[in-house]
Amino acid sequence: MTSEEFSVTPHWLMPFLIVVCLALLTASALSAVEPSSAVIVLVAYHSLSGHTEKMAYEVAAGVRSVPGTRVVQKRVGDVTGPDLFSSDALIVGSPVYWANMAGDVKTFFDNWQFKFGVFPEFKMRNKVGAAFATGGQVAGGKELTMLTILAAMLGNQMIVVSGGGAFGASATTEGDSPGLDETELSAARALGKRVAEVAKLVKRGSAK
């Protein structure tokens, strides 16, 4: 048997294998040095009746309608420091309790300093923030709830935006408007879409 007969790889196949190997090495090198271009939006909420959770799913759907986005959806008590720091945007939802945000949502913001160490380095600085709320009455405190959520974000030097309404998306769940109607669900989707769009612009600008 000659050495040519013993050869495992035909000569004509060698250039093809070299090209494939170079392509794989290049792709591996690029993935190692280039950050992910996907915009990560964290949707965090508290819900007992299920109304705010239903709004959260619609907000997440609005985010997903924007290409190049990824949603992380969690109850506020399950959010971790890495969830906050890896996100490009944060949308917080709360039911109205006594004309203000729920205690669990307030604890979530308090944990930014005492549990996650967000302050004093302002680790949420320049991330996009927004709010949504559900409440039983038409004038029961939904706007105040959203404003207090946005105030907490502003205090951490985030970039707050609205959508679906003047201060965010909201829904009335009792009286003449039980449950959630399509107008309110559409407002939730509009909020998620706007946050994703603004977050993409901010991330694109910071990469320049």
C-alpha positions as CSV (number, residue, x, y, z in Angstrom):
1,M,0.0,0.0,0.0
2,T,1.4,3.4,-1.0
3,S,1.3,6.5,1.2
4,E,-1.2,8.1,-1.2
5,E,-3.5,5.1,-0.9
6,F,-3.2,5.3,2.9
7,S,-4.1,9.0,3.1
8,V,-7.4,9.5,4.9
9,T,-8.3,13.0,3.7
10,P,-8.4,13.5,-0.1
11,H,-6.3,16.4,-1.3
12,W,-9.3,18.1,-2.9
13,L,-11.0,18.3,0.5
14,M,-8.2,20.1,2.4
15,P,-9.0,23.6,1.1
16,F,-12.6,23.2,2.1
17,L,-11.8,22.1,5.6
18,I,-9.3,25.0,6.0
19,V,-12.0,27.5,5.1
20,V,-14.5,25.9,7.5
21,C,-12.0,26.0,10.3
22,L,-11.1,29.6,9.7
23,A,-14.8,30.6,9.6
24,L,-15.5,28.8,12.9
25,L,-12.5,30.4,14.6
26,T,-13.5,33.9,13.4
27,A,-17.1,33.4,14.6
28,S,-15.8,32.3,18.0
29,A,-13.5,35.2,18.3
30,L,-16.2,37.7,17.4
31,S,-18.7,36.2,19.9
32,A,-16.0,36.5,22.6
33,V,-15.3,40.2,22.1
34,E,-18.7,41.6,20.9
35,P,-21.4,42.3,23.5
36,S,-24.9,41.1,22.9
37,S,-26.9,43.6,20.8
38,A,-30.2,42.4,22.2
39,V,-32.1,44.9,24.4
40,I,-33.1,43.3,27.7
41,V,-36.3,44.6,29.4
42,L,-37.1,43.5,32.9
43,V,-40.9,43.6,33.7
44,A,-41.3,43.4,37.5
45,Y,-44.7,43.4,39.3
46,H,-46.7,42.5,42.3
47,S,-50.1,41.0,42.0
48,L,-52.6,39.2,44.3
49,S,-55.9,39.4,42.3
50,G,-54.1,38.6,39.0
51,H,-55.1,42.0,37.3
52,T,-51.6,43.5,37.5
53,E,-50.0,40.2,36.4
54,K,-52.3,40.1,33.4
55,M,-51.2,43.7,32.6
56,A,-47.5,42.5,33.0
57,Y,-48.0,39.9,30.3
58,E,-49.4,42.4,27.9
59,V,-46.5,44.8,28.7
60,A,-44.1,42.0,27.9
61,A,-46.0,41.3,24.7
62,G,-45.5,44.9,23.7
63,V,-41.7,44.6,24.4
64,R,-41.5,41.5,22.2
65,S,-43.2,43.3,19.3
66,V,-39.9,45.3,18.9
67,P,-37.3,43.2,17.0
68,G,-34.0,42.6,18.9
69,T,-35.5,42.6,22.4
70,R,-35.6,40.1,25.2
71,V,-38.0,40.1,28.1
72,V,-37.4,38.9,31.7
73,Q,-40.7,38.9,33.6
74,K,-40.7,38.3,37.4
75,R,-42.6,39.2,40.5
76,V,-40.8,41.9,42.5
77,G,-39.9,39.5,45.3
78,D,-38.1,37.2,42.8
79,V,-35.9,39.9,41.2
80,T,-32.2,39.6,41.9
81,G,-29.4,42.1,41.6
82,P,-28.1,40.5,38.4
83,D,-31.6,40.8,36.9
84,L,-31.4,44.6,37.5
85,F,-27.9,45.1,36.4
86,S,-28.1,43.1,33.2
87,S,-31.2,44.8,32.0
88,D,-31.3,47.8,29.7
89,A,-34.8,48.8,30.9
90,L,-37.1,48.2,33.8
91,I,-40.9,48.4,33.8
92,V,-42.6,48.1,37.3
93,G,-46.2,47.4,37.9
94,S,-48.2,47.6,41.1
95,P,-51.8,47.4,42.3
96,V,-53.1,50.5,44.1
97,Y,-53.1,50.0,47.9
98,W,-54.5,53.0,49.8
99,A,-53.7,55.4,46.9
100,N,-50.1,54.3,46.6
101,M,-47.9,51.4,45.4
102,A,-48.1,48.0,47.2
103,G,-45.8,47.4,50.1
104,D,-44.0,44.6,48.2
105,V,-43.2,47.1,45.4
106,K,-41.9,49.6,48.0
107,T,-39.7,46.9,49.6
108,F,-38.4,46.1,46.1
109,F,-37.2,49.6,45.7
110,D,-35.8,49.7,49.2
111,N,-33.8,46.6,48.4
112,W,-32.0,48.4,45.7
113,Q,-29.8,50.1,48.3
114,F,-29.9,47.6,51.3
115,K,-29.9,44.3,49.4
116,F,-28.5,44.9,45.9
117,G,-26.1,47.8,46.5
118,V,-27.4,50.0,43.7
119,F,-26.6,53.2,45.7
120,P,-24.3,55.2,46.0
121,E,-22.7,54.2,42.7
122,F,-26.1,54.7,40.9
123,K,-25.8,51.3,39.1
124,M,-29.2,51.8,37.4
125,R,-28.1,55.1,35.9
126,N,-29.2,55.7,32.3
127,K,-31.4,52.6,32.2
128,V,-34.9,53.3,30.8
129,G,-37.7,53.0,33.4
130,A,-41.5,53.0,33.2
131,A,-44.6,52.1,35.3
132,F,-48.0,50.6,35.2
133,A,-50.8,50.2,37.7
134,T,-54.2,48.7,38.4
135,G,-56.8,50.0,40.8
136,G,-60.4,49.4,41.7
137,Q,-61.7,52.9,41.3
138,V,-61.4,55.4,38.5
139,A,-59.7,58.0,40.8
140,G,-58.3,55.6,43.4
141,G,-54.7,56.6,43.1
142,K,-53.4,54.9,39.9
143,E,-51.6,58.1,38.8
144,L,-50.1,58.6,42.2
145,T,-48.9,55.0,42.2
146,M,-47.2,55.3,38.9
147,L,-45.6,58.7,39.9
148,T,-44.1,57.2,43.0
149,I,-42.6,54.4,41.0
150,L,-41.2,56.9,38.5
151,A,-39.9,59.0,41.4
152,A,-37.9,56.1,42.8
153,M,-36.4,55.6,39.3
154,L,-35.6,59.3,38.9
155,G,-33.9,59.2,42.3
156,N,-31.6,56.5,40.8
157,Q,-30.8,58.6,37.7
158,M,-32.8,56.4,35.4
159,I,-34.4,57.7,32.1
160,V,-38.2,57.5,32.7
161,V,-40.7,57.4,29.9
162,S,-44.5,57.1,29.6
163,G,-46.6,55.1,27.2
164,G,-50.2,53.9,27.1
165,G,-51.1,57.0,29.1
166,A,-49.7,60.2,30.5
167,F,-47.7,58.5,33.2
168,G,-47.8,54.9,32.0
169,A,-50.4,52.2,31.4
170,S,-53.3,51.7,33.9
171,A,-56.5,49.8,34.4
172,T,-59.7,50.2,36.5
173,T,-60.8,46.8,37.8
174,E,-64.0,47.3,39.8
175,G,-67.4,49.1,39.5
176,D,-68.5,49.8,36.0
177,S,-65.2,48.4,34.6
178,P,-64.7,45.0,36.1
179,G,-61.6,43.1,35.0
180,L,-59.5,44.4,32.1
181,D,-60.9,45.5,28.8
182,E,-59.1,45.5,25.4
183,T,-58.4,49.3,25.6
184,E,-56.5,48.8,28.9
185,L,-54.6,45.7,27.6
186,S,-53.7,47.7,24.4
187,A,-52.3,50.5,26.6
188,A,-50.1,48.0,28.4
189,R,-48.8,46.7,25.1
190,A,-48.1,50.3,23.9
191,L,-46.1,50.9,27.1
192,G,-43.9,47.9,26.6
193,K,-43.4,48.8,22.9
194,R,-42.4,52.4,23.7
195,V,-39.9,51.3,26.4
196,A,-38.3,48.8,24.1
197,E,-38.0,51.4,21.3
198,V,-36.4,54.0,23.6
199,A,-34.1,51.4,25.2
200,K,-32.8,50.5,21.8
201,L,-32.1,54.1,21.0
202,V,-30.3,54.6,24.3
203,K,-28.2,51.4,23.9
204,R,-27.3,52.3,20.3
205,G,-26.2,55.8,21.4
206,S,-24.1,54.5,24.3
207,A,-22.3,52.1,22.0
208,K,-21.0,54.9,19.8
